[in-house]
Amino acid sequence: MSWVTDVFLAVPAMMSRPHPGRLRILIMMIMLRAGRLQVRVDEKVYAWLGSNVTLKCTVETLDHVTQITWQRRVSGDIENFLTYNEGSEPRHLTPFARKVKLLRTGAKDGSIVIGNVTLADEGTYFCIFTIFPAGPTKAETNLQIWVEPVVRVDLKPVIESRCPDVVAECVVAPAKPMAEVVWITNGNNYTSKEKTTQQTDGTMSVRSELYMTPTLNLYGQGVTCLVYQPEVTFAEQRNVTDNVTLTNIQYAPQTVYTEARRKAGGFLQLQCQGKANPAATYAWRRENQLISMDMFNVTTGILSVHIADSDGYGLYICEAANIVGVNTGSVYLYQDPRRCRVLPVLTFVLILLFIVILLWYSRLKVPRLSCKKSPEKEPGESHARDRYTPHGKQQPDAEVDSSQEQHKRKEDVGTTTDEPSHGRSPEQPGSKF
C-alpha cells in the first residue's frame, strides 16, 4: 500500500542502526497508527451545468495535519490547483482555482466548493492530506457534469390526408447524459422516429418525429413532448415538456355559409364565410357575370348589393379559396310577392278616391232645376233676375222690400190648399199665378 511506503519514508535516517527489539516495536506502532488513517470522499459526484458543487474530503487520524492539497487530472496530466497550510491562507495555483473555495470547517476537513461548473470541470479530483509523522495520504473522487435538456416542438405544414405524416417534431438540445423522448397524444394513435447526434463535448442531441394521420378531427388538438434522462437519479430527475396545439394541418374551405343583412338606403350586405386553413380569400360573382372587386372585401367576404330596383335581385355565388382548394356557396335574392301587390292596390285605391272626390265636387257645381213654375210678378214688384241656389231654391239678386215680402207671403197663404189635385193642373181659374 502506498501509505505504508509513505510511513516508512517518515522514519528518521538516524535510525539506520536501531536495536532489533526497538525497531520491531517502532514498526508495530507506526503500522497501528497508520491503520487508523482514513480519508473519506464521495466516489462519484454529479452536478448540473452552471451550478455550484461541493467535493467533500475529510480525514480520520490522531496525528497532526500539516497540509491539504487538491489535484485534478487534465488531459491525462495531474496538476495541483490548491494548497493549504495551517496558519496561512489557501493558495490558488491555477486560473481554475479562482472559482474554488476551501470550506475549512476544521483542521481535518479539506472539502471544497467549485462554483458555476462547466463541462471542462468534469474529471477526477484528488484530495491529499499531509500528516506528521505518517506522511501524505490521498483519495480520489470523480465529478460528472449533467446538462439539462432544452426542448422545443416544431410544427411544419401538412396537408389533410388519410395517410400518416409528420405532424410535429420534438427537438432536444444537446444534453448529458442522453435524453429520451416520450409523446403524449391524448389517446390518438401515433408512431415516432428518433435521431441522435453526439457533440464533441460529450453531449447528445435528439430529434423525434411524430407521425399521425392529419385529419380535420386532429386539427386543434394538443400534443406534448416529454423528455427525461434515464441515467439521472430519480431525486435529481428534471423532466422537461413542451406542449403544442396542432394548428399546422392545412385543408381546403369547408362548407361555405352565406348571410344577408338589410342595410339602410336600399342596400343588402351579403357575407360569405368558410372554415379553412390557411384562411380563405373570397370572390363574388353573379350567374353569368363577375362582380368588381371594389364592391366586396376579399378578406371578410362582405358584399354590398343595392336592391332599389329589380336589377339587384338574382343568384349570387361566393367562391372561397386557399392554397389547398376551392369551395362555393350561394344565395338567391328575390322580391317578396306581398310587397309586389302593394303598389297596384294602392294605385287603384287612390284612383277610386280621386273619382269619388271629383263626382262630389261636380255635384256641388251643377244646379238642380225645380218643377214648379215661377210665381208671376205683381205690378210694381222688382223685376230683378232670379238666381238658382245649389239646393234649387230661388234667391233674388237684390233685396226686396220687407213689406212687399210680407204682403206676398199673405197672398200665397190665401191661395194654397191641402187637398191633392187628383191629376188636374194645380193652377185654378181665377188664381193670381
LINKANOR-V603226 format. One record per residue. PHI is phi in degrees with one decimal (999 if undefined). NEAR is the number of other C-alpha atoms within 10 Angstrom. Layout:
phi={PHI | PHI}
near={NEAR | NEAR}
//
This chain:
phi={999 | -67.2 | -67.3 | -65.9 | -61.6 | -63.2 | -65.1 | -64.9 | -65.5 | -80.6 | -69.6 | -58.4 | -66.9 | -66.8 | -91.5 | -66.2 | -126.1 | -76.7 | -68.8 | -53.5 | -70.5 | -65.2 | -64.0 | -64.8 | -67.2 | -63.5 | -64.3 | -63.6 | -67.6 | -64.2 | -66.0 | -65.7 | -70.6 | -66.0 | -66.6 | -85.8 | -72.8 | -154.2 | -95.9 | -105.3 | -141.7 | -89.6 | -61.7 | -132.0 | -128.7 | -115.1 | -146.9 | -76.6 | -53.9 | 88.8 | -91.5 | -101.3 | -126.0 | -106.1 | -104.4 | -81.7 | -156.4 | -133.0 | -128.4 | -111.3 | -159.1 | -93.9 | -87.5 | -89.2 | -89.6 | -98.4 | -156.9 | -120.7 | -132.0 | -116.4 | -129.5 | -146.1 | -92.8 | -124.2 | 51.3 | 88.0 | -102.7 | -100.2 | -130.0 | -81.9 | -123.5 | -156.8 | -135.6 | -146.5 | -115.4 | -57.8 | 91.5 | -136.2 | -84.1 | -61.6 | -107.3 | -96.0 | -95.4 | -136.3 | -57.7 | -60.7 | -65.7 | -65.1 | -101.7 | -108.1 | -123.9 | -84.5 | -70.4 | 54.0 | -80.7 | -176.0 | -66.0 | -109.2 | -118.3 | -112.5 | -65.5 | -129.8 | -122.4 | -103.0 | -92.1 | 48.5 | -67.1 | -122.7 | -63.2 | -70.2 | -82.0 | -69.6 | 152.9 | -103.2 | -119.7 | -119.1 | -108.8 | -123.1 | -107.7 | -100.5 | -122.0 | -103.3 | -97.0 | -68.9 | 101.2 | -76.0 | -143.6 | -141.7 | -146.7 | -121.9 | -134.9 | -110.7 | -102.2 | -119.6 | -102.2 | -98.6 | -115.4 | -69.8 | -70.9 | -112.7 | -119.2 | -146.5 | -113.8 | -101.4 | -110.6 | -113.9 | -57.1 | -140.0 | -84.6 | -53.4 | -162.0 | -103.6 | -109.8 | -58.3 | -149.8 | -74.1 | -104.0 | -159.6 | -136.3 | -98.7 | -109.8 | -107.3 | -63.2 | -48.2 | -133.3 | -151.1 | -68.4 | -59.3 | -95.5 | -122.4 | -115.3 | -128.2 | -97.9 | -115.5 | -119.3 | 57.1 | 89.7 | -79.9 | -68.1 | -158.7 | -134.0 | -143.5 | -130.8 | -111.8 | -133.3 | -109.9 | -135.9 | -91.7 | -94.4 | -67.0 | -88.7 | 94.5 | -82.6 | -130.3 | -105.5 | -133.9 | -126.2 | -119.9 | -96.3 | -101.1 | -103.8 | -144.3 | -85.2 | -79.6 | -99.2 | -62.8 | -66.3 | -79.5 | -61.2 | 87.5 | -86.0 | -101.5 | -132.5 | -129.9 | -100.9 | -104.8 | -119.9 | -141.8 | -118.9 | -59.2 | -81.3 | -79.7 | -61.3 | -59.1 | -65.8 | -100.1 | -61.7 | -124.1 | -70.6 | -118.9 | -130.5 | -142.2 | -104.9 | -138.5 | -107.1 | -77.2 | -111.4 | -98.7 | -81.3 | -95.2 | -149.2 | -70.9 | -55.3 | -84.2 | -51.1 | -95.6 | -101.0 | -121.6 | -141.6 | -116.1 | -130.8 | -79.9 | -119.8 | -71.1 | 79.6 | 75.8 | -111.6 | -119.2 | -104.5 | -100.7 | -121.8 | -118.5 | -139.1 | -146.1 | -72.0 | -157.3 | -143.0 | -68.4 | -56.5 | -83.6 | -108.0 | -123.4 | -142.4 | -108.5 | -152.7 | -97.6 | -54.7 | -127.3 | -152.6 | -83.0 | -110.9 | -57.3 | -66.3 | -70.0 | -91.5 | -141.0 | -96.0 | -65.8 | -81.9 | -91.5 | 73.0 | -96.0 | -124.8 | -102.6 | -121.4 | -94.1 | -120.0 | -67.5 | -129.2 | -68.7 | -66.1 | -81.1 | -89.5 | 139.5 | -92.0 | -118.1 | -119.5 | -107.3 | -114.6 | -105.4 | -143.6 | -143.6 | -70.1 | -92.7 | -174.7 | -132.0 | -147.2 | -129.4 | -141.9 | -144.9 | -146.0 | -110.4 | -99.9 | -135.7 | -83.9 | -67.0 | -57.2 | -64.2 | -70.8 | -68.0 | -82.6 | -67.7 | -65.8 | -60.5 | -63.5 | -64.3 | -62.7 | -61.7 | -64.9 | -65.4 | -63.6 | -61.2 | -63.8 | -63.5 | -63.9 | -60.7 | -64.0 | -63.3 | -64.2 | -64.0 | -66.2 | -65.0 | -63.7 | -72.9 | -83.6 | -83.9 | -77.0 | -99.0 | -84.9 | -83.8 | -79.0 | -77.8 | -78.0 | -71.9 | -63.3 | -69.0 | -83.3 | -76.1 | -58.2 | 90.5 | -70.2 | -67.8 | -92.8 | -64.8 | -71.5 | -74.3 | -130.6 | -83.6 | -90.2 | -60.1 | -98.2 | 86.9 | -88.5 | -94.3 | -132.9 | -69.3 | -67.7 | -122.9 | -68.1 | -96.2 | -56.0 | -61.2 | -71.6 | -66.4 | -63.3 | -64.9 | -64.0 | -66.9 | -64.0 | -65.9 | -64.6 | -65.3 | -65.9 | -74.6 | -103.8 | -87.8 | -138.1 | -88.4 | -80.1 | -71.5 | -83.5 | 50.6 | 94.0 | -85.8 | -68.4 | -65.0 | -86.4 | -104.4 | -61.1 | 97.0 | -75.7 | -80.3 | -87.5}
near={5 | 9 | 17 | 16 | 11 | 16 | 21 | 15 | 13 | 15 | 15 | 8 | 8 | 7 | 9 | 9 | 8 | 11 | 9 | 9 | 8 | 10 | 14 | 11 | 11 | 14 | 13 | 12 | 12 | 17 | 16 | 11 | 15 | 21 | 12 | 12 | 17 | 14 | 19 | 17 | 20 | 13 | 14 | 12 | 16 | 16 | 19 | 18 | 19 | 14 | 13 | 15 | 20 | 18 | 20 | 18 | 23 | 19 | 23 | 12 | 17 | 12 | 15 | 14 | 21 | 18 | 19 | 25 | 20 | 24 | 17 | 22 | 14 | 14 | 7 | 7 | 7 | 13 | 15 | 16 | 18 | 23 | 18 | 19 | 15 | 11 | 7 | 7 | 10 | 16 | 15 | 18 | 13 | 12 | 9 | 13 | 15 | 14 | 14 | 19 | 16 | 21 | 13 | 13 | 9 | 9 | 15 | 19 | 20 | 25 | 20 | 19 | 16 | 19 | 15 | 15 | 19 | 18 | 17 | 10 | 17 | 19 | 15 | 17 | 22 | 19 | 26 | 22 | 24 | 17 | 20 | 15 | 19 | 25 | 22 | 20 | 21 | 20 | 18 | 20 | 20 | 17 | 20 | 20 | 22 | 24 | 22 | 22 | 27 | 15 | 20 | 17 | 20 | 13 | 17 | 13 | 14 | 16 | 16 | 21 | 14 | 10 | 10 | 16 | 18 | 19 | 22 | 25 | 20 | 25 | 22 | 25 | 18 | 23 | 21 | 23 | 20 | 24 | 24 | 18 | 22 | 14 | 18 | 15 | 15 | 10 | 6 | 11 | 10 | 15 | 12 | 15 | 12 | 14 | 10 | 15 | 12 | 13 | 11 | 7 | 10 | 12 | 19 | 20 | 20 | 22 | 19 | 21 | 20 | 21 | 18 | 20 | 18 | 23 | 16 | 12 | 8 | 17 | 17 | 13 | 13 | 14 | 19 | 18 | 24 | 17 | 23 | 19 | 23 | 12 | 12 | 16 | 10 | 9 | 6 | 11 | 13 | 14 | 12 | 17 | 20 | 14 | 13 | 16 | 14 | 18 | 18 | 20 | 21 | 22 | 23 | 22 | 25 | 18 | 14 | 17 | 15 | 19 | 13 | 17 | 10 | 13 | 12 | 6 | 9 | 12 | 15 | 19 | 15 | 20 | 21 | 27 | 24 | 24 | 15 | 22 | 20 | 18 | 17 | 25 | 21 | 25 | 22 | 27 | 16 | 15 | 9 | 8 | 9 | 12 | 15 | 10 | 13 | 8 | 12 | 20 | 17 | 16 | 14 | 13 | 21 | 22 | 22 | 17 | 20 | 15 | 17 | 11 | 9 | 10 | 9 | 17 | 15 | 13 | 14 | 22 | 19 | 26 | 21 | 29 | 21 | 18 | 14 | 15 | 13 | 16 | 18 | 21 | 17 | 18 | 18 | 11 | 15 | 12 | 13 | 8 | 8 | 8 | 8 | 10 | 10 | 10 | 11 | 10 | 11 | 11 | 11 | 11 | 11 | 11 | 12 | 12 | 11 | 12 | 11 | 11 | 12 | 11 | 10 | 11 | 11 | 10 | 12 | 11 | 9 | 9 | 13 | 14 | 12 | 12 | 7 | 7 | 7 | 10 | 9 | 9 | 12 | 11 | 7 | 7 | 12 | 14 | 12 | 11 | 9 | 13 | 12 | 14 | 12 | 14 | 11 | 13 | 13 | 13 | 12 | 13 | 11 | 11 | 10 | 12 | 10 | 9 | 8 | 13 | 13 | 11 | 10 | 14 | 10 | 11 | 12 | 13 | 9 | 9 | 11 | 10 | 9 | 5 | 6 | 8 | 10 | 7 | 6 | 8 | 7 | 13 | 10 | 10 | 7 | 6 | 9 | 13 | 14}
//
